[in-house]
Amino acid sequence: MGKEALLIVDMSNDFVADEGTLTVGKPAQKIVPYIQELATRFLAEENVVVVSMDAHQPNDSHFELWPPHNIIGTKGQELYGDLNEWFQDNNGNKNVMYMPKTNYNAFFKTDLAEKLRKLEVEKVHVVGVTTDICDFLTVSGADAEGFKTVIHKQGAATFTDLGETMLNHMKRCFHTEVID
């Protein structure tokens, strides 16, 4: 049986901290302990943990749609709070990796799928923000790459009222397992 991977999507200061430029705020802060516990469990079971993070240049065309966020090298692009500490403590582990992304989908124009296949990953679990944008499109990307997909409801948050709708959409469109 193949390994599983946990993708922690966009849990940066800009998306999670109260002062973040595109923050989900308290709903995102609330999911941090769940994500940290899940990541620890994944490593204990010798599975893979990927921190997938928006990584934008200051003049990114993305900012025509959204306020500037996750600019490479800024405090806003750093992993938020206790998750940053967890990552620093586990960064030397061969089953922990960082995957910058310039698109909503962590698989788009990255070598994430190739890296996961080399590690014999068959199932991708997604947590992070936002449920209706980056989580949804990353699940779509994982599905398109042939991975089984799982979304953790307790580990996902958004700043819109579309979270539940998109969880149901993932379940129907990609046969994603939704874990309460």
N, C-alpha and C positions, 0 to 999 in steps of 0.2 A: 504494500500500500504506500502511496506517495505521501510526501510531506504536505503540510498546510502552511500558508503564509498569512500573517496579519499585516494589512496595509493601514498605517496611521496617516490619514489624509489631512493636510493643511492645518494642523494644530499649532499654528504659529501665534506669536504675540499679536500680529495684526488682525488675525481672525478670532482670537480668544480673549485677550486682555481687554479690560474695560476701555482703555484708551486706544485700542487698535483701530487702524484706519478703515477697516471693513469688518468690524467685529460682530460676532454672533453673541458675545457677552456671556451673561450668566448661564444660559442653556449649554454653551460650549464648556464653560468652566465646570459645570456640574458633571460632565462625562469624563473628566480627567482621571479620577480614581479608578473608574471602571476600565478605561483604556490601559492604564498603568498595570493594573492587576492582570488583565488579559495578556498584555505583552510579556509580563513575568512568567505567566503560565505557558505561553507559547515557547519561550526559551527553555523552560524546565522540561518541556516535552520534546526538545530538540527540533522544534519547528522554526520558521523564519519570521523575523519582524522587519518590516520596511517602513521607514519614515519617508513619506512622499510629500514634498513641499513645493508650493509655488516658488519660483525663482525668477524674478523679473528684473530687467534692466530699467534704469530710471526713465527712459524715453519709450517704454514698451507701448505698442499700439493697443494693448489690452486696457490701458488707462483711458481710452476713449469711452469705454463702457463702465468702468469701475474706478473708484478713487485709487490713487497709487497705493500699492500694498506689496508686501513680501519682496521688497527691493533687495537684491543680493548685497550681503555685507551689513545690513542694518539690523538693529535690535528687533524691529518688527518682523523680520524674516526668521528669527530664532524660534526654536521649539518653545512652547509655553511652559512656564513654571516647573512643576514636579516632573513633567514629561521630559523636559530638557535635562534635568538631573538624572533621570532614569537612562536616557540615551547616552549621556556622558559616561555613566557607570558601566554601560554594556556595549559601548561602541567598538571595543576590541574583539567582541564575540564574532566568530565567523558567520553566524546566522543573523546578524544585525546589519542592515545597510541603509544608506541614505540615498534617495532618488529624487533629485530636483526635477521639476516639470515646468513647462512654460504654457501648458494648456490645462483645461479642467480635468482631463482624463490622464491618469498617471501612466498609461500605456502608450499614449500618443507621442510619437517621435522620441521615445526613450528605448533603452535596451532592457527594460524591466522584465518583459515576458521571457526574453532569452536568458536572463540571469536566473529567473525563477525555474525555468525548465532545467537548467544546469544543476540546480539544487533539488531536482525531482519533485517540485511542488505541483500538486494537482488541484488544490482547492485554495481559493483566495477569500479571506475574510476582510471586510472593509469596516473601518470606524473613522470618525472624524467629522469634519465640516466641509461643505454643507450638504445635508442629505439630498436636497433637490438639485444640486449642481455638480460639484466635484465628486461626491460619493456616487451619485447616480451614474455619471459619465465614466467613472473609474470601474464601476461594476459592469457597465456596458463594454468597456475596453477589455476587461478580464474575460468576459463571456466571448467576445469576438476572437480572443486569443486561445480559446478552447479550455479555459479554466472553469471549474465549478465555482459558484459564487455564494457567499454568505454575507449578510449585512446584520450588524448587531444594533438593534433598536436603542438599547441603553448606551451605546457608544457613538450615536450619531445625533447631530443637532443642526438647526438651520435658523436663519433670521426671517423666514417667511412662514406662512401657514400651510405650505405644501409638503411638509415632511411625511405625514402619514400617506398622502396620495402617492408620493414617489416610492415609498417602501412597497406599497401594493403594486405599483407599476413595475418595479424591479422583479417582484415575485412572478407577475404574469408574463413579462416580456423576456426575462432572462432565466426563469426558473430558479431565481435566487432564494436561498433559504433565509428567512427572516427570524432571527433569534431575539426573543423578548428579553 
